[in-house]
Every structure is written in structure tokens, then in C-alpha cells.
Amino acid sequence: MRIALAVAVLAVVNALNNRLAPELYVPVCLAGAAALVMIARWDGLTWADLGLGRASVGRGLRWGLILTAVVLVGYFLAFAAPPTRGMFLDERASGLSVGELLFRGRCHVVEGVSA
């Protein structure tokens, strides 16, 4: 039953993000992740089983920072190279804060995929 519930959560999150409310992508994903963690805990998994135990926090943070740095370096190199710099120029982004830019960029990607 718990597997069916997890699949149902994923189906609802997918439908909301791709069809019904793509503008609510971030809160829907956070709620979905919380629901999946609750289902896993209900199934008897520990925080350590989920990779969220005290022993694995430091390692997870280090890997998160390393991988974030790799992605940022990739973006920086693509922006610095003249052949790919034009891909970063978009008038729709002028005047937006970084948070608005990231959120709207994700919503446009979702709309483009589901169209």
C-alpha cells in the first residue's frame, strides 16, 4: 500500500507541475518530497536509511557544494566563451531578481516540455 501511495504522490506532483499549476513548481516539489519522506518513515526507514542521518550530513553537504561549483564553473565558461554567450541574452530576464529569474526559468522549461 505504501508503494501505491508513493506512486500516487509522484503522479499528483507530476500533474500539478506539468499541467495544472506549473507556476507552483517549487512549493509542489517541496510538499511532494515531504510526503515521500513521511511515507518512507511510516514504512520504518530511519533517517540514516534515507541518507539524512547525522553521520552523512557532512559528506552530503561537501558533495553538494562540489557539484554546485562544477555546475557554476560550467555556466561561467559557457558565458565567457563568445560562441555560447548569446544563449544567455534574453530580454525577458531584464529587471528580474535572481530568485524571480530562477523560478520563471524553471516554469518556462516545464511549459516548453509539456507543450
Distance bins in CASP14 RR format, pairs under 12 A and 6 or more apart:
PFRMAT RR
TARGET T0000
AUTHOR 0000-0000-0000
RMODE 2
METHOD distances of the structure
MODEL  1
1 7 0 0 0 0 0 1 0 0 0 0 0
1 8 0 0 0 0 0 1 0 0 0 0 0
1 39 0 0 0 0 1 0 0 0 0 0 0
1 42 0 0 0 0 0 1 0 0 0 0 0
1 43 0 0 0 0 1 0 0 0 0 0 0
2 8 0 0 0 0 0 1 0 0 0 0 0
2 9 0 0 0 0 0 1 0 0 0 0 0
2 35 0 0 0 0 0 1 0 0 0 0 0
2 36 0 0 0 0 0 1 0 0 0 0 0
2 38 0 0 0 0 0 1 0 0 0 0 0
2 39 1 0 1 0 0 0 0 0 0 0 0
2 40 0 0 0 0 1 0 0 0 0 0 0
2 41 0 0 0 0 0 1 0 0 0 0 0
2 42 1 0 0 1 0 0 0 0 0 0 0
2 43 1 0 1 0 0 0 0 0 0 0 0
2 44 0 0 0 0 1 0 0 0 0 0 0
2 45 0 0 0 0 0 1 0 0 0 0 0
3 9 0 0 0 0 0 1 0 0 0 0 0
3 10 0 0 0 0 0 1 0 0 0 0 0
3 36 0 0 0 0 0 1 0 0 0 0 0
3 39 0 0 0 0 1 0 0 0 0 0 0
3 40 0 0 0 0 0 1 0 0 0 0 0
3 42 0 0 0 0 0 1 0 0 0 0 0
3 43 0 0 0 0 1 0 0 0 0 0 0
4 10 0 0 0 0 0 1 0 0 0 0 0
4 11 0 0 0 0 0 1 0 0 0 0 0
4 39 0 0 0 0 0 1 0 0 0 0 0
5 11 0 0 0 0 0 1 0 0 0 0 0
5 12 0 0 0 0 0 1 0 0 0 0 0
5 32 0 0 0 0 0 1 0 0 0 0 0
5 35 0 0 0 0 1 0 0 0 0 0 0
5 36 0 0 0 0 1 0 0 0 0 0 0
5 38 0 0 0 0 1 0 0 0 0 0 0
5 39 1 0 1 0 0 0 0 0 0 0 0
5 40 0 0 0 0 0 1 0 0 0 0 0
5 42 0 0 0 0 1 0 0 0 0 0 0
5 43 0 0 0 0 1 0 0 0 0 0 0
6 12 0 0 0 0 0 1 0 0 0 0 0
6 13 0 0 0 0 0 1 0 0 0 0 0
6 32 0 0 0 0 1 0 0 0 0 0 0
6 33 0 0 0 0 0 1 0 0 0 0 0
6 35 0 0 0 0 1 0 0 0 0 0 0
6 36 1 0 1 0 0 0 0 0 0 0 0
6 37 0 0 0 0 0 1 0 0 0 0 0
6 38 0 0 0 0 0 1 0 0 0 0 0
6 39 1 0 1 0 0 0 0 0 0 0 0
6 40 0 0 0 0 1 0 0 0 0 0 0
6 42 0 0 0 0 0 1 0 0 0 0 0
6 43 0 0 0 0 1 0 0 0 0 0 0
6 45 0 0 0 0 0 1 0 0 0 0 0
7 13 0 0 0 0 0 1 0 0 0 0 0
7 14 0 0 0 0 0 1 0 0 0 0 0
7 35 0 0 0 0 0 1 0 0 0 0 0
7 36 0 0 0 0 0 1 0 0 0 0 0
7 39 0 0 0 0 0 1 0 0 0 0 0
8 14 0 0 0 0 0 1 0 0 0 0 0
8 15 0 0 0 0 0 1 0 0 0 0 0
8 32 0 0 0 0 0 1 0 0 0 0 0
8 35 0 0 0 0 1 0 0 0 0 0 0
8 36 0 0 0 0 0 1 0 0 0 0 0
8 39 0 0 0 0 1 0 0 0 0 0 0
9 15 0 0 0 0 0 1 0 0 0 0 0
9 16 0 0 0 0 0 1 0 0 0 0 0
9 28 0 0 0 0 0 1 0 0 0 0 0
9 29 0 0 0 0 0 1 0 0 0 0 0
9 31 0 0 0 0 1 0 0 0 0 0 0
9 32 1 0 1 0 0 0 0 0 0 0 0
9 33 0 0 0 0 1 0 0 0 0 0 0
9 34 0 0 0 0 1 0 0 0 0 0 0
9 35 1 0 1 0 0 0 0 0 0 0 0
9 36 1 0 1 0 0 0 0 0 0 0 0
9 37 0 0 0 0 0 1 0 0 0 0 0
9 38 0 0 0 0 1 0 0 0 0 0 0
9 39 1 0 0 1 0 0 0 0 0 0 0
9 40 0 0 0 0 0 1 0 0 0 0 0
10 16 0 0 0 0 0 1 0 0 0 0 0
10 17 0 0 0 0 0 1 0 0 0 0 0
10 18 0 0 0 0 0 1 0 0 0 0 0
10 28 0 0 0 0 0 1 0 0 0 0 0
10 29 0 0 0 0 0 1 0 0 0 0 0
10 32 0 0 0 0 1 0 0 0 0 0 0
10 33 0 0 0 0 0 1 0 0 0 0 0
10 35 0 0 0 0 1 0 0 0 0 0 0
10 36 1 0 0 1 0 0 0 0 0 0 0
10 39 0 0 0 0 0 1 0 0 0 0 0
11 17 0 0 0 0 0 1 0 0 0 0 0
11 18 0 0 0 0 0 1 0 0 0 0 0
11 19 0 0 0 0 0 1 0 0 0 0 0
11 20 0 0 0 0 0 1 0 0 0 0 0
11 32 0 0 0 0 0 1 0 0 0 0 0
11 35 0 0 0 0 0 1 0 0 0 0 0
12 18 0 0 0 0 0 1 0 0 0 0 0
12 19 0 0 0 0 0 1 0 0 0 0 0
12 20 0 0 0 0 1 0 0 0 0 0 0
12 21 0 0 0 0 0 1 0 0 0 0 0
12 28 0 0 0 0 1 0 0 0 0 0 0
12 29 0 0 0 0 0 1 0 0 0 0 0
12 31 0 0 0 0 1 0 0 0 0 0 0
12 32 0 0 0 0 1 0 0 0 0 0 0
12 35 0 0 0 0 1 0 0 0 0 0 0
12 36 0 0 0 0 0 1 0 0 0 0 0
13 19 0 0 0 0 0 1 0 0 0 0 0
13 20 0 0 0 0 0 1 0 0 0 0 0
13 21 0 0 0 0 0 1 0 0 0 0 0
13 22 0 0 0 0 0 1 0 0 0 0 0
13 24 0 0 0 0 0 1 0 0 0 0 0
13 25 0 0 0 0 1 0 0 0 0 0 0
13 26 0 0 0 0 0 1 0 0 0 0 0
13 27 0 0 0 0 0 1 0 0 0 0 0
13 28 1 0 1 0 0 0 0 0 0 0 0
13 29 1 0 0 1 0 0 0 0 0 0 0
13 30 0 0 0 0 0 1 0 0 0 0 0
13 31 1 0 0 1 0 0 0 0 0 0 0
13 32 1 0 1 0 0 0 0 0 0 0 0
13 33 0 0 0 0 1 0 0 0 0 0 0
13 34 0 0 0 0 0 1 0 0 0 0 0
13 35 0 0 0 0 1 0 0 0 0 0 0
13 36 0 0 0 0 1 0 0 0 0 0 0
13 110 0 0 0 0 0 1 0 0 0 0 0
14 20 0 0 0 0 0 1 0 0 0 0 0
14 21 0 0 0 0 0 1 0 0 0 0 0
14 22 0 0 0 0 0 1 0 0 0 0 0
14 25 0 0 0 0 0 1 0 0 0 0 0
14 28 0 0 0 0 1 0 0 0 0 0 0
14 29 0 0 0 0 0 1 0 0 0 0 0
14 32 0 0 0 0 0 1 0 0 0 0 0
14 110 0 0 0 0 0 1 0 0 0 0 0
14 113 0 0 0 0 0 1 0 0 0 0 0
14 114 0 0 0 0 1 0 0 0 0 0 0
15 21 0 0 0 0 1 0 0 0 0 0 0
15 22 0 0 0 0 0 1 0 0 0 0 0
15 24 0 0 0 0 0 1 0 0 0 0 0
15 28 0 0 0 0 1 0 0 0 0 0 0
15 110 0 0 0 0 0 1 0 0 0 0 0
15 114 0 0 0 0 0 1 0 0 0 0 0
16 22 0 0 0 0 1 0 0 0 0 0 0
16 23 0 0 0 0 0 1 0 0 0 0 0
16 24 1 0 0 1 0 0 0 0 0 0 0
16 25 0 0 0 0 1 0 0 0 0 0 0
16 26 0 0 0 0 0 1 0 0 0 0 0
16 27 0 0 0 0 1 0 0 0 0 0 0
16 28 1 0 1 0 0 0 0 0 0 0 0
16 29 0 0 0 0 1 0 0 0 0 0 0
16 31 0 0 0 0 1 0 0 0 0 0 0
16 32 0 0 0 0 1 0 0 0 0 0 0
16 110 0 0 0 0 0 1 0 0 0 0 0
16 114 0 0 0 0 0 1 0 0 0 0 0
17 23 0 0 0 0 1 0 0 0 0 0 0
17 24 1 0 0 1 0 0 0 0 0 0 0
17 25 1 0 1 0 0 0 0 0 0 0 0
17 26 0 0 0 0 1 0 0 0 0 0 0
17 27 0 0 0 0 0 1 0 0 0 0 0
17 28 1 0 1 0 0 0 0 0 0 0 0
17 29 1 0 0 1 0 0 0 0 0 0 0
17 30 0 0 0 0 0 1 0 0 0 0 0
17 31 0 0 0 0 0 1 0 0 0 0 0
17 32 0 0 0 0 0 1 0 0 0 0 0
17 106 0 0 0 0 1 0 0 0 0 0 0
17 107 0 0 0 0 1 0 0 0 0 0 0
17 109 0 0 0 0 0 1 0 0 0 0 0
17 110 1 0 1 0 0 0 0 0 0 0 0
17 111 0 0 0 0 0 1 0 0 0 0 0
17 113 0 0 0 0 1 0 0 0 0 0 0
17 114 0 0 0 0 1 0 0 0 0 0 0
18 24 0 0 0 0 0 1 0 0 0 0 0
18 25 0 0 0 0 1 0 0 0 0 0 0
18 28 0 0 0 0 0 1 0 0 0 0 0
18 29 0 0 0 0 0 1 0 0 0 0 0
18 106 0 0 0 0 0 1 0 0 0 0 0
18 107 0 0 0 0 0 1 0 0 0 0 0
18 109 0 0 0 0 0 1 0 0 0 0 0
18 110 1 0 0 1 0 0 0 0 0 0 0
18 111 0 0 0 0 1 0 0 0 0 0 0
18 112 0 0 0 0 1 0 0 0 0 0 0
18 113 1 0 0 1 0 0 0 0 0 0 0
18 114 1 0 1 0 0 0 0 0 0 0 0
18 115 0 0 0 0 1 0 0 0 0 0 0
19 28 0 0 0 0 0 1 0 0 0 0 0
19 110 0 0 0 0 1 0 0 0 0 0 0
19 111 0 0 0 0 0 1 0 0 0 0 0
19 113 0 0 0 0 0 1 0 0 0 0 0
19 114 1 0 0 1 0 0 0 0 0 0 0
19 115 0 0 0 0 0 1 0 0 0 0 0
20 28 0 0 0 0 1 0 0 0 0 0 0
20 110 0 0 0 0 0 1 0 0 0 0 0
20 114 0 0 0 0 0 1 0 0 0 0 0
21 27 0 0 0 0 1 0 0 0 0 0 0
21 28 1 0 0 1 0 0 0 0 0 0 0
21 29 0 0 0 0 0 1 0 0 0 0 0
21 31 0 0 0 0 0 1 0 0 0 0 0
21 107 0 0 0 0 1 0 0 0 0 0 0
21 110 0 0 0 0 0 1 0 0 0 0 0
21 111 0 0 0 0 0 1 0 0 0 0 0
21 114 0 0 0 0 0 1 0 0 0 0 0
22 28 0 0 0 0 1 0 0 0 0 0 0
22 29 0 0 0 0 0 1 0 0 0 0 0
22 103 0 0 0 0 0 1 0 0 0 0 0
22 104 0 0 0 0 0 1 0 0 0 0 0
22 105 0 0 0 0 0 1 0 0 0 0 0
22 106 0 0 0 0 1 0 0 0 0 0 0
22 107 1 0 1 0 0 0 0 0 0 0 0
22 108 0 0 0 0 1 0 0 0 0 0 0
22 109 0 0 0 0 1 0 0 0 0 0 0
22 110 1 0 1 0 0 0 0 0 0 0 0
22 111 1 0 1 0 0 0 0 0 0 0 0
22 112 0 0 0 0 1 0 0 0 0 0 0
22 113 0 0 0 0 1 0 0 0 0 0 0
22 114 1 0 0 1 0 0 0 0 0 0 0
22 115 0 0 0 0 0 1 0 0 0 0 0
23 100 0 0 0 0 0 1 0 0 0 0 0
23 103 0 0 0 0 1 0 0 0 0 0 0
23 104 0 0 0 0 1 0 0 0 0 0 0
23 105 0 0 0 0 0 1 0 0 0 0 0
23 106 0 0 0 0 1 0 0 0 0 0 0
23 107 1 0 1 0 0 0 0 0 0 0 0
23 108 0 0 0 0 0 1 0 0 0 0 0
23 110 0 0 0 0 1 0 0 0 0 0 0
23 111 0 0 0 0 1 0 0 0 0 0 0
24 30 0 0 0 0 0 1 0 0 0 0 0
24 31 0 0 0 0 1 0 0 0 0 0 0
24 32 0 0 0 0 0 1 0 0 0 0 0
24 103 0 0 0 0 0 1 0 0 0 0 0
24 106 0 0 0 0 0 1 0 0 0 0 0
24 107 0 0 0 0 1 0 0 0 0 0 0
24 110 0 0 0 0 0 1 0 0 0 0 0
25 31 0 0 0 0 0 1 0 0 0 0 0
25 32 0 0 0 0 0 1 0 0 0 0 0
25 102 0 0 0 0 0 1 0 0 0 0 0
25 103 1 0 0 1 0 0 0 0 0 0 0
25 104 0 0 0 0 0 1 0 0 0 0 0
25 105 0 0 0 0 1 0 0 0 0 0 0
25 106 1 0 1 0 0 0 0 0 0 0 0
25 107 1 0 0 1 0 0 0 0 0 0 0
25 108 0 0 0 0 0 1 0 0 0 0 0
25 109 0 0 0 0 1 0 0 0 0 0 0
25 110 1 0 0 1 0 0 0 0 0 0 0
25 111 0 0 0 0 0 1 0 0 0 0 0
25 113 0 0 0 0 0 1 0 0 0 0 0
25 114 0 0 0 0 0 1 0 0 0 0 0
26 32 0 0 0 0 0 1 0 0 0 0 0
26 33 0 0 0 0 0 1 0 0 0 0 0
26 99 0 0 0 0 0 1 0 0 0 0 0
26 100 0 0 0 0 0 1 0 0 0 0 0
26 102 0 0 0 0 1 0 0 0 0 0 0
26 103 1 0 0 1 0 0 0 0 0 0 0
26 104 0 0 0 0 0 1 0 0 0 0 0
26 105 0 0 0 0 0 1 0 0 0 0 0
26 106 1 0 0 1 0 0 0 0 0 0 0
26 107 0 0 0 0 1 0 0 0 0 0 0
26 110 0 0 0 0 0 1 0 0 0 0 0
27 33 0 0 0 0 0 1 0 0 0 0 0
27 34 0 0 0 0 0 1 0 0 0 0 0
27 103 0 0 0 0 0 1 0 0 0 0 0
28 34 0 0 0 0 0 1 0 0 0 0 0
28 35 0 0 0 0 0 1 0 0 0 0 0
28 106 0 0 0 0 0 1 0 0 0 0 0
28 107 0 0 0 0 0 1 0 0 0 0 0
28 110 0 0 0 0 0 1 0 0 0 0 0
29 35 0 0 0 0 0 1 0 0 0 0 0
29 36 0 0 0 0 0 1 0 0 0 0 0
29 103 0 0 0 0 0 1 0 0 0 0 0
29 106 0 0 0 0 1 0 0 0 0 0 0
29 110 0 0 0 0 0 1 0 0 0 0 0
30 36 0 0 0 0 0 1 0 0 0 0 0
30 37 0 0 0 0 0 1 0 0 0 0 0
31 37 0 0 0 0 0 1 0 0 0 0 0
31 38 0 0 0 0 0 1 0 0 0 0 0
32 38 0 0 0 0 1 0 0 0 0 0 0
32 39 0 0 0 0 1 0 0 0 0 0 0
32 40 0 0 0 0 0 1 0 0 0 0 0
33 39 0 0 0 0 0 1 0 0 0 0 0
33 40 0 0 0 0 0 1 0 0 0 0 0
33 50 0 0 0 0 0 1 0 0 0 0 0
33 52 0 0 0 0 0 1 0 0 0 0 0
34 40 0 0 0 0 0 1 0 0 0 0 0
34 41 0 0 0 0 0 1 0 0 0 0 0
35 41 0 0 0 0 0 1 0 0 0 0 0
35 42 0 0 0 0 0 1 0 0 0 0 0
36 42 0 0 0 0 0 1 0 0 0 0 0
36 43 0 0 0 0 0 1 0 0 0 0 0
36 45 0 0 0 0 0 1 0 0 0 0 0
36 50 0 0 0 0 1 0 0 0 0 0 0
37 43 0 0 0 0 0 1 0 0 0 0 0
37 44 0 0 0 0 0 1 0 0 0 0 0
37 45 0 0 0 0 1 0 0 0 0 0 0
37 46 0 0 0 0 0 1 0 0 0 0 0
37 47 0 0 0 0 1 0 0 0 0 0 0
37 49 0 0 0 0 0 1 0 0 0 0 0
37 50 1 0 0 1 0 0 0 0 0 0 0
37 51 0 0 0 0 0 1 0 0 0 0 0
37 52 1 0 0 1 0 0 0 0 0 0 0
38 44 0 0 0 0 0 1 0 0 0 0 0
38 45 0 0 0 0 0 1 0 0 0 0 0
38 50 0 0 0 0 0 1 0 0 0 0 0
39 45 0 0 0 0 1 0 0 0 0 0 0
39 50 0 0 0 0 0 1 0 0 0 0 0
40 46 0 0 0 0 1 0 0 0 0 0 0
40 47 0 0 0 0 1 0 0 0 0 0 0
40 48 0 0 0 0 0 1 0 0 0 0 0
40 49 1 0 0 1 0 0 0 0 0 0 0
40 50 1 0 1 0 0 0 0 0 0 0 0
40 51 0 0 0 0 0 1 0 0 0 0 0
40 52 0 0 0 0 1 0 0 0 0 0 0
41 47 0 0 0 0 1 0 0 0 0 0 0
41 48 0 0 0 0 0 1 0 0 0 0 0
41 49 0 0 0 0 1 0 0 0 0 0 0
41 50 1 0 0 1 0 0 0 0 0 0 0
41 52 0 0 0 0 0 1 0 0 0 0 0
43 49 0 0 0 0 1 0 0 0 0 0 0
43 50 0 0 0 0 0 1 0 0 0 0 0
44 50 0 0 0 0 0 1 0 0 0 0 0
45 51 0 0 0 0 1 0 0 0 0 0 0
45 52 0 0 0 0 1 0 0 0 0 0 0
45 53 0 0 0 0 0 1 0 0 0 0 0
46 52 0 0 0 0 1 0 0 0 0 0 0
46 53 1 0 0 1 0 0 0 0 0 0 0
46 54 0 0 0 0 0 1 0 0 0 0 0
46 55 0 0 0 0 0 1 0 0 0 0 0
46 56 0 0 0 0 0 1 0 0 0 0 0
47 53 1 0 1 0 0 0 0 0 0 0 0
47 54 1 0 0 1 0 0 0 0 0 0 0
47 55 0 0 0 0 1 0 0 0 0 0 0
47 56 0 0 0 0 1 0 0 0 0 0 0
47 57 0 0 0 0 1 0 0 0 0 0 0
48 54 0 0 0 0 1 0 0 0 0 0 0
48 55 1 0 0 1 0 0 0 0 0 0 0
48 56 1 0 0 1 0 0 0 0 0 0 0
48 57 0 0 0 0 0 1 0 0 0 0 0
49 55 0 0 0 0 0 1 0 0 0 0 0
49 56 0 0 0 0 0 1 0 0 0 0 0
50 56 0 0 0 0 1 0 0 0 0 0 0
50 57 0 0 0 0 0 1 0 0 0 0 0
51 57 0 0 0 0 1 0 0 0 0 0 0
51 58 0 0 0 0 0 1 0 0 0 0 0
51 59 0 0 0 0 1 0 0 0 0 0 0
51 60 0 0 0 0 1 0 0 0 0 0 0
51 63 0 0 0 0 0 1 0 0 0 0 0
52 58 0 0 0 0 0 1 0 0 0 0 0
52 59 0 0 0 0 0 1 0 0 0 0 0
52 60 0 0 0 0 1 0 0 0 0 0 0
52 61 0 0 0 0 0 1 0 0 0 0 0
53 59 0 0 0 0 0 1 0 0 0 0 0
53 60 0 0 0 0 0 1 0 0 0 0 0
54 60 0 0 0 0 0 1 0 0 0 0 0
56 62 0 0 0 0 0 1 0 0 0 0 0
56 63 0 0 0 0 1 0 0 0 0 0 0
57 63 0 0 0 0 0 1 0 0 0 0 0
57 64 0 0 0 0 0 1 0 0 0 0 0
58 64 0 0 0 0 1 0 0 0 0 0 0
58 65 0 0 0 0 1 0 0 0 0 0 0
58 66 0 0 0 0 0 1 0 0 0 0 0
59 65 0 0 0 0 0 1 0 0 0 0 0
59 66 0 0 0 0 0 1 0 0 0 0 0
60 66 0 0 0 0 1 0 0 0 0 0 0
60 67 0 0 0 0 1 0 0 0 0 0 0
60 68 0 0 0 0 0 1 0 0 0 0 0
61 67 0 0 0 0 0 1 0 0 0 0 0
61 68 0 0 0 0 0 1 0 0 0 0 0
62 68 0 0 0 0 0 1 0 0 0 0 0
62 69 0 0 0 0 0 1 0 0 0 0 0
63 69 0 0 0 0 0 1 0 0 0 0 0
63 70 0 0 0 0 0 1 0 0 0 0 0
64 70 0 0 0 0 1 0 0 0 0 0 0
64 71 0 0 0 0 1 0 0 0 0 0 0
64 72 0 0 0 0 0 1 0 0 0 0 0
65 71 0 0 0 0 0 1 0 0 0 0 0
65 72 0 0 0 0 0 1 0 0 0 0 0
66 72 0 0 0 0 0 1 0 0 0 0 0
66 73 0 0 0 0 0 1 0 0 0 0 0
67 73 0 0 0 0 0 1 0 0 0 0 0
67 74 0 0 0 0 0 1 0 0 0 0 0
68 74 0 0 0 0 0 1 0 0 0 0 0
68 75 0 0 0 0 0 1 0 0 0 0 0
69 75 0 0 0 0 0 1 0 0 0 0 0
69 76 0 0 0 0 0 1 0 0 0 0 0
70 76 0 0 0 0 0 1 0 0 0 0 0
70 77 0 0 0 0 0 1 0 0 0 0 0
71 77 0 0 0 0 0 1 0 0 0 0 0
71 78 0 0 0 0 0 1 0 0 0 0 0
72 78 0 0 0 0 0 1 0 0 0 0 0
72 79 0 0 0 0 0 1 0 0 0 0 0
73 79 0 0 0 0 0 1 0 0 0 0 0
73 80 0 0 0 0 0 1 0 0 0 0 0
74 80 0 0 0 0 1 0 0 0 0 0 0
74 81 0 0 0 0 0 1 0 0 0 0 0
74 84 0 0 0 0 0 1 0 0 0 0 0
75 81 0 0 0 0 0 1 0 0 0 0 0
75 84 0 0 0 0 1 0 0 0 0 0 0
75 85 0 0 0 0 0 1 0 0 0 0 0
75 87 0 0 0 0 0 1 0 0 0 0 0
75 88 0 0 0 0 1 0 0 0 0 0 0
76 84 0 0 0 0 0 1 0 0 0 0 0
76 85 0 0 0 0 0 1 0 0 0 0 0
76 88 0 0 0 0 0 1 0 0 0 0 0
77 83 0 0 0 0 0 1 0 0 0 0 0
77 84 0 0 0 0 1 0 0 0 0 0 0
77 85 0 0 0 0 0 1 0 0 0 0 0
77 88 0 0 0 0 0 1 0 0 0 0 0
78 84 1 0 1 0 0 0 0 0 0 0 0
78 85 1 0 0 1 0 0 0 0 0 0 0
78 86 0 0 0 0 1 0 0 0 0 0 0
78 87 1 0 0 1 0 0 0 0 0 0 0
78 88 1 0 0 1 0 0 0 0 0 0 0
79 85 1 0 1 0 0 0 0 0 0 0 0
79 86 0 0 0 0 1 0 0 0 0 0 0
79 87 0 0 0 0 1 0 0 0 0 0 0
79 88 1 0 1 0 0 0 0 0 0 0 0
79 89 0 0 0 0 1 0 0 0 0 0 0
80 86 0 0 0 0 0 1 0 0 0 0 0
80 88 0 0 0 0 0 1 0 0 0 0 0
81 87 0 0 0 0 1 0 0 0 0 0 0
81 88 0 0 0 0 0 1 0 0 0 0 0
82 88 0 0 0 0 0 1 0 0 0 0 0
88 101 0 0 0 0 0 1 0 0 0 0 0
90 96 0 0 0 0 0 1 0 0 0 0 0
90 101 0 0 0 0 1 0 0 0 0 0 0
90 104 0 0 0 0 0 1 0 0 0 0 0
90 105 0 0 0 0 1 0 0 0 0 0 0
90 108 0 0 0 0 1 0 0 0 0 0 0
92 100 0 0 0 0 0 1 0 0 0 0 0
92 101 0 0 0 0 1 0 0 0 0 0 0
92 104 1 0 0 1 0 0 0 0 0 0 0
92 105 0 0 0 0 1 0 0 0 0 0 0
92 107 0 0 0 0 0 1 0 0 0 0 0
92 108 0 0 0 0 1 0 0 0 0 0 0
93 99 0 0 0 0 0 1 0 0 0 0 0
93 100 0 0 0 0 1 0 0 0 0 0 0
93 101 1 0 1 0 0 0 0 0 0 0 0
93 102 0 0 0 0 0 1 0 0 0 0 0
93 103 0 0 0 0 0 1 0 0 0 0 0
93 104 0 0 0 0 1 0 0 0 0 0 0
93 105 0 0 0 0 1 0 0 0 0 0 0
93 108 0 0 0 0 0 1 0 0 0 0 0
94 100 0 0 0 0 0 1 0 0 0 0 0
94 101 0 0 0 0 1 0 0 0 0 0 0
95 101 0 0 0 0 1 0 0 0 0 0 0
95 104 0 0 0 0 0 1 0 0 0 0 0
96 102 0 0 0 0 1 0 0 0 0 0 0
96 103 0 0 0 0 1 0 0 0 0 0 0
96 104 1 0 0 1 0 0 0 0 0 0 0
96 105 0 0 0 0 1 0 0 0 0 0 0
97 103 0 0 0 0 1 0 0 0 0 0 0
97 104 0 0 0 0 0 1 0 0 0 0 0
98 104 0 0 0 0 0 1 0 0 0 0 0
98 105 0 0 0 0 0 1 0 0 0 0 0
99 105 0 0 0 0 1 0 0 0 0 0 0
99 106 0 0 0 0 0 1 0 0 0 0 0
99 107 0 0 0 0 0 1 0 0 0 0 0
100 106 0 0 0 0 0 1 0 0 0 0 0
100 107 0 0 0 0 0 1 0 0 0 0 0
101 107 0 0 0 0 0 1 0 0 0 0 0
101 108 0 0 0 0 0 1 0 0 0 0 0
102 108 0 0 0 0 0 1 0 0 0 0 0
102 109 0 0 0 0 0 1 0 0 0 0 0
103 109 0 0 0 0 0 1 0 0 0 0 0
103 110 0 0 0 0 0 1 0 0 0 0 0
104 110 0 0 0 0 0 1 0 0 0 0 0
104 111 0 0 0 0 0 1 0 0 0 0 0
105 111 0 0 0 0 1 0 0 0 0 0 0
105 112 0 0 0 0 0 1 0 0 0 0 0
106 112 0 0 0 0 0 1 0 0 0 0 0
106 113 0 0 0 0 0 1 0 0 0 0 0
107 113 0 0 0 0 0 1 0 0 0 0 0
107 114 0 0 0 0 0 1 0 0 0 0 0
108 114 0 0 0 0 0 1 0 0 0 0 0
108 115 0 0 0 0 0 1 0 0 0 0 0
109 115 0 0 0 0 0 1 0 0 0 0 0
END
